[in-house]
Amino acid sequence: MIKNLTKEEWVKIGQEMIAERHRKIMVAKTRKFDTIATHGLYDYEESLRNNNGSIMEPIYMSPAQAYHNSAEMEAGLAYEMPNWCYSRIANPSTYFLEETTALLESYGSDIEASCLATGSGMAAVRVATDPFLVKDDTLPPPNFVACAKVYGGTFQQFWVRRWKEQGIEVRWIQNPFDMHEWEEKTDSGTRFLFGEFPSNPSVAIFDIEKVAALAHSNRIPCIVDSTCASPALTRPLLHGADIVIQSASKVIGASGTSIAGLLTSRKNIPSKVGEEAMKADFATWAKFWPFRDNGPALSPMNAIMILNDLRSLRMRLAQMSNTALKVATFLENHPKIDRVHYPGLRSFEAHEIARNYMKLADTDQNMFGYMMAVEIREDSPLESKNSRVFYDALQMFWRATDLGRVKSVATLNAISTHQQQGEEGRKIADIKPNTCRLSVGIEDPADIINDLEQALDKI
Ligand SMILES: *Cc1c(COP(=O)(O)O)cnc(C)c1O
């Protein structure tokens, strides 16, 4: 049973395994979005040869792989053959999630993408940005340019951890669809450009192609967090982005069983720093080196729970987007609402950009996602009295700092997700005391609107 092969023989087996994976990727690439999401690379061969005929991807809780002999161990630990040496680095369950994600993020193109699953979305942001901020005495001091309208955790990571603690300057973009601002703030010290598409919670968007072109003309990567669109609506890699981040804790893992992050990169990305292997295949390189050393691995259990939700991503996005448009239209016409930010509304300032980038996969139909930011009418600006009355009266919407869920959730951002960044930080990010983020679930639209209506009646 135990194969006593030489290292060269193991490496050769490894090469055959890589070629076989490549063939499977090519087969998967001929399929449609929903089919890829459902099956990924898990086929008859995987099932019958490696997994006792299991039709679902098994959850491998084992922390490490056993080797036939020392030669296989040596080849595996030199990364000369695919292997599951240790679950912090690679795990078969996590592998199926990563491969499916890479296929979905590159869907509709011949882009070859690689994916790395992380323990959270914040870990993915960190792993995606760290390698570009390394010290290099031949270059000016590093800075990076990022949209100020970002998730509160990302704001804190950039503002506190990077700038205040490490002295790496973040240059905030206040108006992300103004290309002049991006151009003015990008200089020879800039290491990457970063934006959310759309942003959490204010659903701000930017022209991905233009920002990517600006990055590339400066020989730096464009990094996009598209958690709030997901690959079912927007695939930034197809528009020139180099690295895409998903907090899979959100709509990808919509049933709400796990925290997880996904980082997907194209091959051969530009960068002024870093070794060639990093630029050639960023996600794989990150997995083998800094991610391994820093340790923000995803549990295999969570990987499979996320994968189970990922299979139905597209149909969920379709239903949630249709409902969200109805909800946004209802609220926009309600006398107790000042403003609704939703990319699907004609009144949305970047509606045309949204129409270019947000389409349900495998259709020509524009769909704009599940999230909106609503400003409740107050007696005077900077108040939140009515907003709190409305918020506290919600009966079905969960009051929580969550989104992308199958269940509708409402969040008062100034006192929750964006509390810690302080008044100055909220001003930069345009979070007002009366901003309420709504994440629309898969309930019937009439019940969602009823709950909002009865809560607004309490004001
Ligand atoms: C939630 C979120 C994150 C962080 O993800 P976690 O999985 O909660 O760590 C990053 N970006 C966006 C846009 C998010 O909404």
PDBQT file of the ligand as one rigid body, heavy atoms in Angstrom, charges set to zero:
ROOT
HETATM    1  C1  LIG A 501     -17.890  42.754   6.229  1.00  0.00    +0.000 C 
HETATM    2  C2  LIG A 501     -17.002  43.316   5.221  1.00  0.00    +0.000 A 
HETATM    3  C3  LIG A 501     -15.620  43.109   5.293  1.00  0.00    +0.000 A 
HETATM    4  C4  LIG A 501     -14.986  42.343   6.419  1.00  0.00    +0.000 C 
HETATM    5  O1  LIG A 501     -15.330  41.007   6.369  1.00  0.00    +0.000 OA
HETATM    6  P1  LIG A 501     -15.360  40.029   7.674  1.00  0.00    +0.000 P 
HETATM    7  O2  LIG A 501     -15.618  38.711   7.052  1.00  0.00    +0.000 OA
HETATM    8  O3  LIG A 501     -16.441  40.537   8.544  1.00  0.00    +0.000 OA
HETATM    9  O4  LIG A 501     -14.027  40.135   8.300  1.00  0.00    +0.000 OA
HETATM   10  C5  LIG A 501     -14.825  43.625   4.298  1.00  0.00    +0.000 A 
HETATM   11  N1  LIG A 501     -15.356  44.333   3.282  1.00  0.00    +0.000 NA
HETATM   12  C6  LIG A 501     -16.683  44.568   3.181  1.00  0.00    +0.000 A 
HETATM   13  C7  LIG A 501     -17.211  45.357   2.039  1.00  0.00    +0.000 C 
HETATM   14  C8  LIG A 501     -17.544  44.067   4.142  1.00  0.00    +0.000 A 
HETATM   15  O5  LIG A 501     -18.863  44.311   4.048  1.00  0.00    +0.000 OA
ENDROOT
TORSDOF 0
